[in-house]
Amino acid sequence: MASSLTCAGVVWALLSFFCAATSCIGFFMPYWLLGSQMGKPVSFGTFRRCSYPVRDEARGGTVMLEQCGRYASFQGIPSLEWRICTVVTGAGCGLLLLVALTAIMGCCVTDLISRTIGRVAGGIQFVGGLLIGSGCALYPLGWDSEEVRQTCGNSSDQFELGSCEIGWAYYCTGAGAVVAMLLCTWMACFAGKKQKHYPY
């Protein structure tokens, strides 16, 4: 099966797929911020949460429901900063995934990725990584929301965690974006083969 990629291009395609998968998994998982409430572990993502308080009518009090789910609506996300973070990070993950899938197809299809298309793909990866990085930078601005304060103690504020800690999904999302911006963008310049010029 013919490929439109050089040897460096095949490595770029695999690395691009790995970076996109890492960022997308981290973005989807609700383990960006870890804390506890009412003795139960609580975690937040940008648009999902694990363990939340519900009213128990039988006992006449509040209990923690230990399950994960997304917020009922976009407006239900605790802060404006997290809503912006969700959109920006989601768009960045979408761009990384688009380039990664195109690069993987380039391993199997002749004349799909030329030098120019490889460079354009690298530029798109850089923009995708930049968007994800911006989302990760915006995320701490939402730590002053009421939901986070209930979990992290009233001492939590923008860029101040209180009793909480940053979870693995946050690092996972950011790491995928950084590798995509620095390494994949550079490798994309050498990914495509030179196009053949036919004499007609």
Accessible surface in RSA format (square Angstrom, percent):
REM  Atomic radii and reference values for relative SASA: ProtOr
REM  Chains: A
REM  Algorithm: Lee & Richards
REM  Probe-radius: 1.40
REM  Slices: 20
REM RES _ NUM      All-atoms   Total-Side   Main-Chain    Non-polar    All polar
REM                ABS   REL    ABS   REL    ABS   REL    ABS   REL    ABS   REL
RES MET A   1   199.97 103.6 113.50  75.1  86.47 205.9 117.51  99.9  82.47 109.3
RES ALA A   2    57.06  52.5  39.67  61.2  17.39  39.6  49.58  69.8   7.47  19.8
RES SER A   3    28.52  24.1  20.33  27.1   8.19  18.9  20.33  43.3   8.19  11.5
RES SER A   4     4.64   3.9   1.49   2.0   3.15   7.2   4.53   9.6   0.11   0.2
RES LEU A   5     5.54   3.1   0.00   0.0   5.54  13.9   0.00   0.0   5.54  14.9
RES THR A   6    34.40  24.5  29.28  29.7   5.12  12.2  34.35  46.1   0.06   0.1
RES CYS A   7   114.52  86.6 103.81 115.8  10.71  25.2  38.96  98.7  75.56  81.5
RES ALA A   8    39.02  35.9  30.78  47.5   8.24  18.7  36.09  50.8   2.93   7.8
RES GLY A   9     0.00   0.0   0.00   N/A   0.00   0.0   0.00   0.0   0.00   0.0
RES VAL A  10    56.50  37.2  56.50  51.2   0.00   0.0  56.50  49.1   0.00   0.0
RES VAL A  11    80.87  53.2  79.91  72.3   0.96   2.3  80.46  69.9   0.41   1.1
RES TRP A  12     0.80   0.3   0.80   0.4   0.00   0.0   0.80   0.4   0.00   0.0
RES ALA A  13     0.00   0.0   0.00   0.0   0.00   0.0   0.00   0.0   0.00   0.0
RES LEU A  14   108.20  60.3 103.28  73.9   4.93  12.4 103.95  73.0   4.26  11.5
RES LEU A  15    38.76  21.6  35.59  25.5   3.17   8.0  38.23  26.8   0.54   1.4
RES SER A  16     1.49   1.3   0.00   0.0   1.49   3.4   0.05   0.1   1.44   2.0
RES PHE A  17    92.51  46.3  92.48  57.3   0.03   0.1  92.48  56.1   0.03   0.1
RES PHE A  18   130.27  65.2 127.90  79.2   2.37   6.2 130.27  79.0   0.00   0.0
RES CYS A  19     2.38   1.8   2.11   2.4   0.27   0.6   1.16   2.9   1.22   1.3
RES ALA A  20     0.11   0.1   0.00   0.0   0.11   0.2   0.02   0.0   0.09   0.2
RES ALA A  21    29.86  27.5  25.93  40.0   3.93   8.9  29.85  42.0   0.00   0.0
RES THR A  22    23.84  17.0  19.84  20.1   4.00   9.5  18.63  25.0   5.21   7.9
RES SER A  23     0.00   0.0   0.00   0.0   0.00   0.0   0.00   0.0   0.00   0.0
RES CYS A  24    30.49  23.1  27.14  30.3   3.34   7.9  22.12  56.0   8.36   9.0
RES ILE A  25    92.41  52.6  89.20  66.5   3.21   7.7  92.39  66.5   0.02   0.1
RES GLY A  26     0.00   0.0   0.00   N/A   0.00   0.0   0.00   0.0   0.00   0.0
RES PHE A  27    29.14  14.6  28.15  17.4   0.99   2.6  28.15  17.1   0.99   2.8
RES PHE A  28   107.56  53.8 106.97  66.3   0.59   1.5 106.97  64.9   0.59   1.7
RES MET A  29    59.74  30.9  59.35  39.3   0.39   0.9  49.97  42.5   9.77  12.9
RES PRO A  30     2.64   1.9   2.50   2.3   0.14   0.5   2.64   2.2   0.00   0.0
RES TYR A  31    68.83  32.1  68.83  39.2   0.00   0.0  35.95  27.0  32.88  40.5
RES TRP A  32     0.45   0.2   0.00   0.0   0.45   1.0   0.00   0.0   0.45   0.7
RES LEU A  33     0.41   0.2   0.41   0.3   0.00   0.0   0.41   0.3   0.00   0.0
RES LEU A  34    52.36  29.2  51.15  36.6   1.21   3.0  51.41  36.1   0.96   2.6
RES GLY A  35    17.25  21.3   0.00   N/A  17.25  21.3  10.58  29.0   6.67  14.9
RES SER A  36    65.65  55.5  56.64  75.6   9.01  20.8  20.63  43.9  45.02  63.1
RES GLN A  37    24.01  13.4  18.89  13.8   5.12  12.2  11.54  24.6  12.48   9.5
RES MET A  38   106.27  55.0  63.89  42.3  42.38 100.9  74.13  63.0  32.14  42.6
RES GLY A  39    76.67  94.5   0.00   N/A  76.67  94.5  39.30 107.8  37.37  83.7
RES LYS A  40    78.33  38.2  78.27  48.0   0.07   0.2  31.04  27.9  47.29  50.4
RES PRO A  41    94.78  69.1  89.94  82.0   4.84  17.6  91.18  75.3   3.60  22.3
RES VAL A  42     2.82   1.9   0.00   0.0   2.82   6.8   1.13   1.0   1.70   4.6
RES SER A  43     6.27   5.3   6.04   8.1   0.23   0.5   4.67  10.0   1.60   2.2
RES PHE A  44     0.25   0.1   0.25   0.2   0.00   0.0   0.25   0.1   0.00   0.0
RES GLY A  45     0.98   1.2   0.00   N/A   0.98   1.2   0.98   2.7   0.00   0.0
RES THR A  46     0.51   0.4   0.00   0.0   0.51   1.2   0.00   0.0   0.51   0.8
RES PHE A  47    36.73  18.4  36.26  22.5   0.47   1.2  36.26  22.0   0.47   1.4
RES ARG A  48    39.58  16.6  39.48  20.1   0.11   0.3   1.80   2.5  37.78  22.9
RES ARG A  49    12.53   5.3  12.36   6.3   0.17   0.4   7.71  10.5   4.82   2.9
RES CYS A  50    11.58   8.8  11.58  12.9   0.00   0.0  11.35  28.8   0.22   0.2
RES SER A  51     6.98   5.9   6.92   9.2   0.06   0.1   0.00   0.0   6.98   9.8
RES TYR A  52    64.28  30.0  64.28  36.6   0.00   0.0  45.11  33.9  19.17  23.6
RES PRO A  53    47.75  34.8  30.09  27.4  17.66  64.2  30.31  25.0  17.45 108.4
RES VAL A  54    51.38  33.8  44.83  40.6   6.55  15.8  51.38  44.6   0.00   0.0
RES ARG A  55   149.88  62.9 124.62  63.5  25.25  60.1  50.25  68.7  99.62  60.4
RES ASP A  56    30.38  21.3  25.90  25.8   4.48  10.6   8.03  18.9  22.35  22.3
RES GLU A  57   144.32  82.9 120.63  91.3  23.69  56.4  64.03 123.9  80.29  65.6
RES ALA A  58   101.38  93.2  54.86  84.7  46.53 105.8  67.60  95.2  33.78  89.5
RES ARG A  59   192.60  80.9 155.52  79.3  37.09  88.3  56.46  77.2 136.14  82.5
RES GLY A  60    48.69  60.0   0.00   N/A  48.69  60.0  23.79  65.3  24.90  55.8
RES GLY A  61    24.89  30.7   0.00   N/A  24.89  30.7  24.89  68.3   0.00   0.0
RES THR A  62    65.22  46.4  48.45  49.1  16.77  40.0  26.85  36.1  38.37  58.0
RES VAL A  63    46.74  30.8  45.46  41.2   1.28   3.1  46.74  40.6   0.00   0.0
RES MET A  64    20.33  10.5   1.50   1.0  18.83  44.8   1.50   1.3  18.83  25.0
RES LEU A  65    67.72  37.7  66.74  47.7   0.99   2.5  67.72  47.6   0.00   0.0
RES GLU A  66   102.29  58.7  69.44  52.5  32.85  78.2  24.37  47.1  77.92  63.6
RES GLN A  67    97.37  54.4  87.71  64.1   9.66  23.0  29.85  63.5  67.52  51.2
RES CYS A  68    57.54  43.5  30.47  34.0  27.07  63.6  11.65  29.5  45.89  49.5
RES GLY A  69    27.49  33.9   0.00   N/A  27.49  33.9  24.42  67.0   3.06   6.9
RES ARG A  70   171.20  71.9 146.65  74.8  24.56  58.5  44.53  60.9 126.67  76.8
RES TYR A  71    30.27  14.1  21.53  12.2   8.74  22.7  25.93  19.5   4.34   5.3
RES ALA A  72   105.92  97.4  66.69 102.9  39.23  89.2  77.13 108.6  28.79  76.3
RES SER A  73    59.56  50.3  49.41  65.9  10.15  23.4  45.56  97.0  14.00  19.6
RES PHE A  74    96.89  48.5  84.37  52.3  12.53  32.6  88.49  53.6   8.41  24.1
RES GLN A  75   128.62  71.9 115.05  84.1  13.57  32.3  58.11 123.7  70.52  53.5
RES GLY A  76    34.33  42.3   0.00   N/A  34.33  42.3  25.89  71.1   8.44  18.9
RES ILE A  77     5.32   3.0   4.04   3.0   1.28   3.1   4.04   2.9   1.28   3.5
RES PRO A  78    31.91  23.3   1.32   1.2  30.59 111.2   9.82   8.1  22.09 137.3
RES SER A  79    11.61   9.8   6.82   9.1   4.79  11.0  11.61  24.7   0.00   0.0
RES LEU A  80   109.53  61.0 105.22  75.3   4.31  10.8 105.22  73.9   4.31  11.6
RES GLU A  81    42.94  24.7  42.94  32.5   0.00   0.0   7.07  13.7  35.88  29.3
RES TRP A  82     0.04   0.0   0.04   0.0   0.00   0.0   0.04   0.0   0.00   0.0
RES ARG A  83    45.76  19.2  45.64  23.3   0.12   0.3   4.72   6.5  41.04  24.9
RES ILE A  84    73.91  42.1  70.53  52.5   3.38   8.1  73.87  53.2   0.04   0.1
RES CYS A  85     0.00   0.0   0.00   0.0   0.00   0.0   0.00   0.0   0.00   0.0
RES THR A  86    20.08  14.3  18.41  18.7   1.67   4.0  18.41  24.7   1.67   2.5
RES VAL A  87    89.96  59.2  81.64  73.9   8.33  20.1  87.89  76.4   2.07   5.6
RES VAL A  88    29.85  19.6  28.34  25.7   1.51   3.6  29.85  25.9   0.00   0.0
RES THR A  89     0.00   0.0   0.00   0.0   0.00   0.0   0.00   0.0   0.00   0.0
RES GLY A  90    24.03  29.6   0.00   N/A  24.03  29.6  14.70  40.3   9.33  20.9
RES ALA A  91    50.78  46.7  35.00  54.0  15.78  35.9  46.85  66.0   3.94  10.4
RES GLY A  92     0.00   0.0   0.00   N/A   0.00   0.0   0.00   0.0   0.00   0.0
RES CYS A  93     5.57   4.2   5.51   6.1   0.07   0.2   5.57  14.1   0.00   0.0
RES GLY A  94    38.75  47.8   0.00   N/A  38.75  47.8  32.94  90.4   5.81  13.0
RES LEU A  95    52.12  29.0  51.27  36.7   0.86   2.2  51.45  36.1   0.67   1.8
RES LEU A  96     2.25   1.3   1.89   1.4   0.36   0.9   1.89   1.3   0.36   1.0
RES LEU A  97    66.20  36.9  66.20  47.4   0.00   0.0  66.20  46.5   0.00   0.0
RES LEU A  98   106.81  59.5 103.01  73.7   3.80   9.6 106.10  74.5   0.71   1.9
RES VAL A  99     5.76   3.8   4.63   4.2   1.14   2.7   5.76   5.0   0.00   0.0
RES ALA A 100     0.00   0.0   0.00   0.0   0.00   0.0   0.00   0.0   0.00   0.0
RES LEU A 101    90.24  50.3  89.49  64.0   0.75   1.9  89.60  62.9   0.64   1.7
RES THR A 102    46.35  33.0  45.44  46.1   0.92   2.2  30.43  40.9  15.92  24.1
RES ALA A 103     0.07   0.1   0.00   0.0   0.07   0.2   0.00   0.0   0.07   0.2
RES ILE A 104    56.93  32.4  56.82  42.3   0.12   0.3  56.82  40.9   0.12   0.3
RES MET A 105   105.35  54.6 102.18  67.6   3.17   7.5  69.64  59.2  35.71  47.3
RES GLY A 106     0.00   0.0   0.00   N/A   0.00   0.0   0.00   0.0   0.00   0.0
RES CYS A 107    34.31  26.0  23.43  26.1  10.88  25.6  18.06  45.7  16.26  17.5
RES CYS A 108    63.89  48.3  53.94  60.2   9.94  23.4  13.14  33.3  50.75  54.7
RES VAL A 109    70.04  46.1  67.29  60.9   2.76   6.6  70.04  60.9   0.00   0.0
RES THR A 110    73.55  52.3  59.48  60.3  14.08  33.6  48.81  65.6  24.74  37.4
RES ASP A 111   114.67  80.3  84.09  83.7  30.58  72.3  31.82  74.9  82.85  82.6
RES LEU A 112    51.96  28.9  44.39  31.8   7.57  19.0  47.39  33.3   4.57  12.3
RES ILE A 113     3.17   1.8   1.04   0.8   2.13   5.1   1.18   0.8   2.00   5.4
RES SER A 114    11.61   9.8   8.77  11.7   2.84   6.5   6.80  14.5   4.81   6.7
RES ARG A 115    75.29  31.6  74.16  37.8   1.13   2.7  18.13  24.8  57.16  34.6
RES THR A 116    93.58  66.6  92.24  93.5   1.34   3.2  59.17  79.5  34.41  52.0
RES ILE A 117    82.36  46.9  82.22  61.3   0.14   0.3  82.24  59.2   0.12   0.3
RES GLY A 118     0.00   0.0   0.00   N/A   0.00   0.0   0.00   0.0   0.00   0.0
RES ARG A 119   127.87  53.7 117.08  59.7  10.78  25.7  41.40  56.6  86.47  52.4
RES VAL A 120    87.81  57.8  80.33  72.7   7.48  18.0  86.75  75.4   1.05   2.9
RES ALA A 121    11.22  10.3   9.95  15.4   1.27   2.9  11.05  15.6   0.17   0.4
RES GLY A 122     1.35   1.7   0.00   N/A   1.35   1.7   1.35   3.7   0.00   0.0
RES GLY A 123    34.09  42.0   0.00   N/A  34.09  42.0  32.02  87.9   2.07   4.6
RES ILE A 124    58.76  33.4  56.64  42.2   2.13   5.1  58.08  41.8   0.68   1.8
RES GLN A 125     1.51   0.8   1.51   1.1   0.00   0.0   0.00   0.0   1.51   1.1
RES PHE A 126    80.92  40.5  80.92  50.1   0.00   0.0  80.92  49.1   0.00   0.0
RES VAL A 127    74.65  49.1  74.63  67.6   0.02   0.0  74.63  64.8   0.02   0.1
RES GLY A 128     0.00   0.0   0.00   N/A   0.00   0.0   0.00   0.0   0.00   0.0
RES GLY A 129     0.00   0.0   0.00   N/A   0.00   0.0   0.00   0.0   0.00   0.0
RES LEU A 130    90.79  50.6  89.98  64.4   0.81   2.0  90.37  63.5   0.42   1.1
RES LEU A 131    53.36  29.7  53.06  38.0   0.29   0.7  53.32  37.4   0.03   0.1
RES ILE A 132     0.00   0.0   0.00   0.0   0.00   0.0   0.00   0.0   0.00   0.0
RES GLY A 133    32.20  39.7   0.00   N/A  32.20  39.7  26.61  73.0   5.59  12.5
RES SER A 134    49.74  42.0  41.69  55.6   8.05  18.6  24.55  52.3  25.19  35.3
RES GLY A 135     0.00   0.0   0.00   N/A   0.00   0.0   0.00   0.0   0.00   0.0
RES CYS A 136    11.44   8.7  11.43  12.8   0.01   0.0  11.33  28.7   0.12   0.1
RES ALA A 137    62.71  57.7  49.76  76.8  12.95  29.5  58.97  83.0   3.74   9.9
RES LEU A 138    45.26  25.2  44.82  32.1   0.45   1.1  45.24  31.8   0.02   0.1
RES TYR A 139     0.64   0.3   0.64   0.4   0.00   0.0   0.64   0.5   0.00   0.0
RES PRO A 140     9.88   7.2   9.88   9.0   0.00   0.0   9.88   8.2   0.00   0.0
RES LEU A 141    47.56  26.5  47.56  34.0   0.00   0.0  47.56  33.4   0.00   0.0
RES GLY A 142     0.04   0.0   0.00   N/A   0.04   0.0   0.00   0.0   0.04   0.1
RES TRP A 143    10.52   4.2  10.52   5.1   0.00   0.0  10.52   5.6   0.00   0.0
RES ASP A 144    52.45  36.7  39.86  39.7  12.59  29.8   3.77   8.9  48.68  48.6
RES SER A 145    13.09  11.1   3.64   4.9   9.45  21.8  13.02  27.7   0.08   0.1
RES GLU A 146   117.30  67.3 109.34  82.7   7.95  18.9  54.31 105.0  62.99  51.4
RES GLU A 147    46.48  26.7  45.61  34.5   0.88   2.1  22.56  43.6  23.93  19.5
RES VAL A 148     0.72   0.5   0.72   0.7   0.00   0.0   0.72   0.6   0.00   0.0
RES ARG A 149    77.87  32.7  76.34  38.9   1.54   3.7   4.74   6.5  73.14  44.3
RES GLN A 150    89.51  50.1  64.60  47.2  24.91  59.3  27.09  57.7  62.42  47.3
RES THR A 151     4.47   3.2   0.00   0.0   4.47  10.6   0.00   0.0   4.47   6.8
RES CYS A 152     0.39   0.3   0.32   0.4   0.07   0.2   0.00   0.0   0.39   0.4
RES GLY A 153    32.23  39.7   0.00   N/A  32.23  39.7  30.44  83.5   1.79   4.0
RES ASN A 154   130.69  90.1 108.87 105.2  21.82  52.5  32.70  78.7  97.99  94.7
RES SER A 155    78.01  65.9  57.36  76.6  20.65  47.6  56.44 120.2  21.57  30.2
RES SER A 156     0.67   0.6   0.10   0.1   0.57   1.3   0.10   0.2   0.57   0.8
RES ASP A 157    58.35  40.9  58.35  58.1   0.00   0.0   7.25  17.1  51.10  51.0
RES GLN A 158    72.12  40.3  61.44  44.9  10.67  25.4  11.65  24.8  60.47  45.9
RES PHE A 159   125.53  62.8 101.40  62.8  24.13  62.8 101.97  61.8  23.56  67.4
RES GLU A 160   103.90  59.6  99.48  75.3   4.41  10.5  32.27  62.4  71.62  58.5
RES LEU A 161    47.76  26.6  40.95  29.3   6.81  17.1  41.73  29.3   6.03  16.2
RES GLY A 162    39.64  48.9   0.00   N/A  39.64  48.9  10.93  30.0  28.71  64.3
RES SER A 163    90.93  76.8  53.38  71.2  37.55  86.5  54.58 116.2  36.35  50.9
RES CYS A 164    10.38   7.9   0.25   0.3  10.14  23.8   0.46   1.2   9.92  10.7
RES GLU A 165   107.64  61.8 107.57  81.4   0.07   0.2  32.45  62.8  75.18  61.4
RES ILE A 166    49.09  27.9  33.72  25.1  15.37  37.1  33.72  24.3  15.37  41.7
RES GLY A 167     1.15   1.4   0.00   N/A   1.15   1.4   1.15   3.2   0.00   0.0
RES TRP A 168   127.82  51.3 118.77  57.5   9.06  21.3 106.50  56.8  21.32  34.6
RES ALA A 169     0.00   0.0   0.00   0.0   0.00   0.0   0.00   0.0   0.00   0.0
RES TYR A 170    35.65  16.6  35.13  20.0   0.52   1.4  19.00  14.3  16.65  20.5
RES TYR A 171   133.72  62.4 128.04  72.9   5.68  14.8 100.26  75.3  33.46  41.3
RES CYS A 172    31.30  23.7  24.45  27.3   6.84  16.1   9.18  23.3  22.11  23.8
RES THR A 173     0.00   0.0   0.00   0.0   0.00   0.0   0.00   0.0   0.00   0.0
RES GLY A 174    17.42  21.5   0.00   N/A  17.42  21.5  17.30  47.5   0.12   0.3
RES ALA A 175    54.08  49.7  45.02  69.5   9.06  20.6  52.00  73.2   2.08   5.5
RES GLY A 176     3.16   3.9   0.00   N/A   3.16   3.9   3.05   8.4   0.11   0.2
RES ALA A 177     1.60   1.5   1.60   2.5   0.00   0.0   1.60   2.2   0.00   0.0
RES VAL A 178    80.09  52.7  79.49  72.0   0.60   1.5  80.09  69.6   0.00   0.0
RES VAL A 179    53.34  35.1  51.04  46.2   2.31   5.6  53.34  46.4   0.00   0.0
RES ALA A 180     0.24   0.2   0.24   0.4   0.00   0.0   0.24   0.3   0.00   0.0
RES MET A 181    37.34  19.3  33.42  22.1   3.92   9.3  24.91  21.2  12.43  16.5
RES LEU A 182   124.55  69.4 109.34  78.2  15.21  38.2 112.05  78.7  12.50  33.6
RES LEU A 183    77.25  43.0  76.65  54.8   0.60   1.5  77.25  54.3   0.00   0.0
RES CYS A 184     0.00   0.0   0.00   0.0   0.00   0.0   0.00   0.0   0.00   0.0
RES THR A 185    30.88  22.0  30.23  30.6   0.65   1.5  30.23  40.6   0.65   1.0
RES TRP A 186   152.23  61.1 147.17  71.2   5.06  11.9 132.59  70.7  19.64  31.9
RES MET A 187    21.12  10.9  20.73  13.7   0.39   0.9  16.09  13.7   5.03   6.7
RES ALA A 188     0.02   0.0   0.02   0.0   0.00   0.0   0.02   0.0   0.00   0.0
RES CYS A 189    41.40  31.3  41.10  45.8   0.30   0.7   6.46  16.4  34.94  37.7
RES PHE A 190    97.07  48.6  95.45  59.1   1.62   4.2  95.45  57.9   1.62   4.6
RES ALA A 191     0.00   0.0   0.00   0.0   0.00   0.0   0.00   0.0   0.00   0.0
RES GLY A 192     0.09   0.1   0.00   N/A   0.09   0.1   0.00   0.0   0.09   0.2
RES LYS A 193    99.88  48.7  96.16  59.0   3.72   8.8  59.51  53.6  40.37  43.0
RES LYS A 194   154.63  75.4 135.46  83.1  19.17  45.6  80.10  72.1  74.54  79.4
RES GLN A 195   113.31  63.4  96.14  70.3  17.18  40.9  24.60  52.4  88.71  67.3
RES LYS A 196   163.83  79.9 140.86  86.4  22.96  54.7  90.53  81.5  73.30  78.1
RES HIS A 197   170.66  93.3 140.70  97.8  29.97  76.7  98.23 101.2  72.44  84.3
RES TYR A 198   128.72  60.1 108.25  61.6  20.48  53.3  83.59  62.8  45.13  55.6
RES PRO A 199   134.51  98.0  95.53  87.1  38.98 141.7 111.96  92.4  22.55 140.1
RES TYR A 200   222.24 103.8 149.69  85.2  72.55 188.8 157.14 118.1  65.10  80.3
END  Absolute sums over single chains surface
CHAIN  1 A    10379.0       8593.4       1785.6       6916.7       3462.3
END  Absolute sums over all chains
TOTAL         10379.0       8593.4       1785.6       6916.7       3462.3
